[in-house]
Amino acid sequence: INENKDKMKKDGIFVIKSTILPGTTDLIKEETKQNVISSQEYYGATQHNNNFEFDFTILGGEKKNCIKAIQILQKVYDGRHRFSMTDSRTAELVKYMENSWLATKVSFCTQFFEIAEKEEATFIHPYDDLEVMAGQGTIGIEILEALPTVDIIIVPAGGGGLLAGVAACIKQINPRVKVIGVQAEGAPAIAMSFAEKKHVTTDYSRTIADGISVKIPGTQSVELINKYADDVVTVTEAEISEAILHLIERTKQVVEPAGATTLAAVLSGKVDVNGKKVVCVLSGGNIDVSFITRIIELGLSSRGRNFKFRAKLLDIPGSLVHISKVVSDANANVIMVQYDRMSKDLDPNEVIIHMGCEVGGIEHAKKVIEALEKNGYSITIE
């Protein structure tokens, strides 16, 4: 790794720490006029790049960051590699040829390996590759350099490469430090593999944390995780959303759902951190801007900042004004109103109102409900 660092300096590549704040990469690139990649991307890519012969094709998996690193390296070293990679959602094969992108649908599990064999290509697995894991493991070294007295390191897990690399690295340097993996409840293959101490796959993967949405974890990854990791826990979608919102509010960082699972495990009490020095690896910021709104809404609801209730009103003029005034006087903000006249338990002169309110927290919500009940409304939380 140290040799690689020295070589990078000579070749004009600027390696940033894994813990660098989002958005800083572009600033560094502008100020230094250097190619910028993160350290774990570089070291994983370099392990392979040092063994490549000229005119080889490198077939990369779903982890586009690793491909980006290799592309930067090949420009610096020889410029004679061709690259292919799959799109993480559609398993599209995208071939780079003469500065243009050509897309062709392929099956990741079959045609990709056939292409590799046919073109004498080097296939780089996104997570089930020992050299890629070694590169990802450098995050562990950075953590120990920054905080030698760390007690617990929490790492997101999907295919298992990142967790395996960090766990193997940490345990060989300082076995005292606990390494804990986190998965989404809707994609628990690594957690199941850890619990059963064997390679387990699932036939489902349903989670907003698409960066760790994996049905088939790496065989080598699972073996290293079972050997070196101390535990693997799971978190819910609501807990992930709450963690994302917490990071936006408290640290002004936009972290993708997969990366936020580590903080979610802490905030939800899935990992006991009382009196410990803890590092949560926030592994990325790849999140669709249009999806952030939904995440924030779910996070606000899980934290008690939004709540929804139903109540019966007389279907006469002024009823909505009255209940709205009670809510307003309790210092809550109405964000949703819906009428229901079709329920069977209604009298002809009644209507059910569904109302959503924005409040300061759970205690504030309780005060709003108390105010409504004092004014004669029967409230049902939805």
Stockholm file with secondary structure:
# STOCKHOLM 1.0

chainA/1-382         INENKDKMKKDGIFVIKSTILPGTTDLIKEETKQNVISSQEYYGATQHNNNFEFDFTILGGEKKNCIKAIQILQKVYDGRHRFSMTDSRTAELVKYMENSWLATKVSFCTQFFEIAEKEEATFIHPYDDLEVMAGQGTIGIEILEALPTVDIIIVPAGGGGLLAGVAACIKQINPRVKVIGVQAEGAPAIAMSFAEKKHVTTDYSRTIADGISVKIPGTQSVELINKYADDVVTVTEAEISEAILHLIERTKQVVEPAGATTLAAVLSGKVDVNGKKVVCVLSGGNIDVSFITRIIELGLSSRGRNFKFRAKLLDIPGSLVHISKVVSDANANVIMVQYDRMSKDLDPNEVIIHMGCEVGGIEHAKKVIEALEKNGYSITIE
#=GR chainA/1-382 SS CHHHHHHHHHHTEEEECTTCCTTHHHHHHHHHCSEEEEHHHHHHHHHHHTTCCTTCEEEECSCHHHHHHHHHHHHHHTSCCEEEEECTTTCEEEEEETTEEEEEECCTTTHHHHHHHHTTCEEECSSSCHHHHHHHTHHHHHHHHHCTTCCEEEEECSSSHHHHHHHHHHHHHCTTSEEEEEEETTSCHHHHHHHHTSCCCCSCCCCSCGGGCCSSCCHHHHHHHHHHCSEEEEECHHHHHHHHHHHHHHHCCCCCHHHHHHHHHHHTTSSCCTTCCEEECCCCCCCCHHHHHHHHHHHHHHTTSEEEEEEEEESSTTHHHHHHHHHHHTTCEEEEEEEECCCTTCCTTEEEEEEEEECSSHHHHHHHHHHHHHTTCCCEEC
#=GC SS_cons         CHHHHHHHHHHTEEEECTTCCTTHHHHHHHHHCSEEEEHHHHHHHHHHHTTCCTTCEEEECSCHHHHHHHHHHHHHHTSCCEEEEECTTTCEEEEEETTEEEEEECCTTTHHHHHHHHTTCEEECSSSCHHHHHHHTHHHHHHHHHCTTCCEEEEECSSSHHHHHHHHHHHHHCTTSEEEEEEETTSCHHHHHHHHTSCCCCSCCCCSCGGGCCSSCCHHHHHHHHHHCSEEEEECHHHHHHHHHHHHHHHCCCCCHHHHHHHHHHHTTSSCCTTCCEEECCCCCCCCHHHHHHHHHHHHHHTTSEEEEEEEEESSTTHHHHHHHHHHHTTCEEEEEEEECCCTTCCTTEEEEEEEEECSSHHHHHHHHHHHHHTTCCCEEC
//
